[in-house]
Amino acid sequence: MSIRRNLLFRSTMLCVCSAVVANGCMLNRVPIVANWAKLEPALFCPGDTVTASYDLLTPETCPADARCSDFFPTVRMNSTPASFPARTTSNYVDSLTFTPAADSVTVAFDIDRDTVVVPTSRFDGGTRIFVARTHLSDTNLTTRRLIGTDDRTLPHPGDCAGGTPRYSPVEVPGFPRLSPRVRMEEFSNQNGFPVRYIVSGSAPGEVFDQVLEPGQRILTTMPGIPASIAEARMIEAIPMPLLPLMCTPGSGATDPEPQPPPLRTGVRLGCR
């Protein structure tokens, strides 16, 4: 922690305690467990706009009578290569939308402190509760243009129930991580045995349900494939036949059944 940030935090804490001196000073420390800044989508299509934002308030609400502006952090956002004018804001939240100036753009989020204090609308008795967002640091995020196609392998995690393997559906990546114009161009069976695939399209009642052989690929533009399958968000996979050897029972009541290896589905994504 830098001396500048140490002094800034101590000064802020003095302001907090002064604000509630009549009723005491109650502060809850809440480490930031997820990225406090966002750059969406992380994969964009030609002509798309991208949004850079940060949020240090949600899910709290800072009431008007708490002089929230006394506790605002200062955040500077700038891009490389320059895609928008550098912006400095004192607030808990802010966002801006821009058109990327290159195939890959990095946005820097520079914050002036590593702890942000939020007066909340909650009370403990007569004392207002303050939340401290801790462990903050400067962040760089990058968005890139989807050039050609993006190939991914999606794992279906499995478990065993009574000696029979069960596999969870997988989510096809989409907005806001990817551009809303990204579509699934094909999917494939990347396992060494036949797998039944059930894919529900974005239109009600449009479903692809078929057993694919190992390595077999399905183009979403093939005749007979419902058009909305390209916009599917979930893929269900069932090994055919079910492979009980993947779920050999344990040696005793306290020996849990093993977890079967995940199924693998390949997807190819592209812009439309």
Secondary structure, 3 states (H helix, E strand, C coil): CCHHHHHHHHHHHHHHHHHCCCCCCEEEEEECCCCCEEEECCEECCCCCEEEEEECCCCCCCCHHHCHHHHCCEEEEEEECCCCCCEEEECCEEEEEECCCCCEEEEEEEECCCCEEEEEEEEECCEEEEEEEECCCCEEEEEEECCCEEEEEEEECEEEECCEEEECCEECCCCCCECCCEEEEEEEECCCCCEEEEEECCCCCCEEEEEECCCCEEECCCCCCCHHHHHCCEEEEEECCCCHHHHCCCCCCCCCCCCCCCEEEEEEEEEC
